[in-house]
């Protein structure tokens, strides 16, 4: 089952380190790490983590823009309906909710433990050394420069620690945020 889902996720992921399959795998691993500590439903977490960004490639189609979390949830539900994994309806609903609620920009509060874990894991991947790499990569990909990196750090990345739902996530975020703050303070001084 997981290999089929992983294949679908890989085929429907962006082809970069920023939001592509390497990001999905890091979020997946963080979900497992946190989920095992909190006795979460690991099957739900695995599926939701693998499918949480499958809608990113379809986010900007034509003039109508929809949020990737909504598209990803729809694609996940449709995909799960086409394969015979014998998932209970409640599990599919929880998976869809996890995916909808994971996004920083979707402004939907996670209601289940699994949704809180996925939301936190996704945000944690934006912190630390990998998070810094992703921030700079995203900015360069968007044709931005140093000022846009600083702006992205100030407007989004440096706010993530305070948006964690779970204590275990907050602890990881505190450790990872130090790297972001060191870089931020250095780049402000050097600029």
C-alpha positions in Angstrom: 0.0 0.0 0.0 2.7 2.5 1.0 4.8 1.9 -2.1 1.7 2.6 -4.3 1.1 5.8 -2.4 4.8 6.8 -2.5 4.9 6.2 -6.3 1.7 8.4 -6.7 3.2 11.1 -4.5 6.6 11.1 -6.4 4.8 11.3 -9.8 2.7 14.2 -8.6 5.4 16.2 -6.8 7.4 19.2 -7.9 10.8 18.4 -9.2 12.9 20.4 -6.7 14.1 20.2 -3.1 11.9 23.1 -2.0 8.4 21.5 -2.2 9.2 18.3 -4.1 9.6 14.7 -3.0 12.7 15.3 -0.9 10.6 17.7 1.2 7.8 15.1 1.4 10.2 12.4 2.7 11.6 14.8 5.4 8.0 15.6 6.5 7.1 11.9 6.5 10.1 11.1 8.7 9.3 14.0 11.1 5.7 12.8 11.3 6.9 9.3 12.2 9.3 10.6 14.8 6.7 12.8 16.5 3.8 10.4 16.0 5.5 7.5 17.7 6.3 9.7 20.7 2.6 10.7 21.0 1.0 7.3 20.1 -0.7 8.7 17.0 -2.3 6.7 14.2 0.9 6.0 12.2 -1.0 4.6 9.2 -2.9 7.9 8.9 0.3 9.9 9.3 2.2 8.0 6.7 -0.5 8.4 4.1 -1.2 12.0 4.8 2.5 12.9 4.9 3.1 11.3 1.5 0.1 13.0 -0.1 0.2 16.4 1.6 1.7 18.3 -1.3 0.5 16.4 -4.4 -1.6 19.4 -5.5 1.3 21.9 -5.7 1.9 21.3 -9.4 -1.8 22.1 -10.1 -1.9 25.2 -7.8 -1.6 27.8 -10.5 -3.6 26.7 -13.5 -4.9 29.6 -15.6 -6.2 32.7 -14.0 -7.9 30.8 -11.1 -5.6 30.0 -8.2 -6.5 27.6 -5.5 -4.6 26.7 -2.4 -2.4 23.6 -2.8 -3.6 22.0 0.5 -7.2 21.9 -0.9 -6.1 20.5 -4.2 -3.9 18.0 -2.5 -6.7 16.8 -0.2 -9.0 16.4 -3.2 -6.4 14.5 -5.2 -5.7 12.3 -2.2 -9.3 11.4 -1.6 -9.8 10.7 -5.3 -6.6 8.6 -5.5 -7.5 6.6 -2.4 -11.0 5.9 -3.9 -9.4 4.3 -7.0 -7.1 1.9 -5.1 -8.3 -1.0 -3.0 -6.7 -0.3 0.4 -9.9 -1.0 2.4 -9.5 2.2 4.4 -12.4 3.1 6.6 -14.3 6.3 5.7 -13.2 7.9 8.9 -9.5 7.3 8.1 -9.9 8.8 4.6 -11.7 11.8 6.2 -8.9 12.2 8.8 -6.3 12.0 6.0 -8.1 14.7 4.0 -8.4 16.9 7.1 -4.6 16.4 7.9 -3.8 17.5 4.3 -6.1 20.5 4.3 -5.0 21.7 7.8 -1.2 21.3 7.2 -0.7 24.5 5.2 0.6 27.7 6.7 -1.6 29.7 4.2 -4.8 27.6 4.4 -5.7 29.0 7.9 -7.6 25.9 8.9 -6.9 24.7 12.4 -6.0 21.0 12.8 -8.6 19.1 14.9 -6.9 15.7 15.2 -3.6 14.7 16.7 -2.5 13.5 13.3 -3.4 16.8 11.6 -1.4 18.7 14.3 1.6 16.4 13.7 1.5 16.9 10.0 1.1 20.7 10.3 4.0 20.9 12.8 6.3 18.6 10.7 5.7 20.6 7.5 6.6 23.8 9.4 9.6 22.2 11.0 11.0 21.4 7.5 11.1 25.2 7.0 13.4 25.7 10.0 17.0 24.7 10.6 19.7 24.2 8.0 17.3 22.6 5.5 14.8 25.3 6.1 17.3 28.0 5.4 18.4 26.2 2.2 14.7 26.0 1.2 14.1 29.7 1.9 17.1 30.8 -0.2 16.2 28.3 -2.9 12.6 29.4 -3.0 13.7 33.1 -3.3 16.2 32.4 -6.0 13.7 30.3 -7.9 11.3 33.3 -7.6 14.0 35.6 -9.0 14.4 37.4 -5.7 17.5 38.5 -3.9 18.9 39.2 -0.4 16.1 41.6 0.5 13.5 39.0 -0.4 15.2 36.3 1.6 15.2 38.7 4.6 11.5 39.5 4.0 10.6 35.8 3.7 12.4 35.1 7.0 10.7 38.0 8.8 7.2 37.4 7.4 7.0 33.7 7.6 9.9 31.6 8.7 10.7 33.4 12.0 7.0 33.1 13.0 6.8 29.3 12.6 8.1 28.4 16.0 5.1 30.1 17.6 2.7 28.3 15.4 3.6 24.8 16.6 0.7 22.8 18.2 2.6 20.2 20.1 5.3 20.5 22.8 7.6 17.9 21.2 7.4 20.0 18.0 8.1 23.2 19.9 11.3 21.7 21.3 12.5 20.7 17.8 11.5 24.2 16.5 13.5 25.9 19.3 16.6 24.0 18.3 16.1 24.6 14.5 15.2 28.3 14.9 18.7 29.1 16.3 20.2 28.4 12.9 17.7 30.7 11.2 18.2 33.5 13.8 22.0 33.2 13.5 21.8 33.5 9.7 19.3 36.4 9.9 21.3 38.4 12.4 24.5 37.8 10.3 22.9 38.8 7.0 21.4 42.0 8.5 24.8 43.0 9.9 26.6 42.2 6.6 24.1 43.8 4.4 
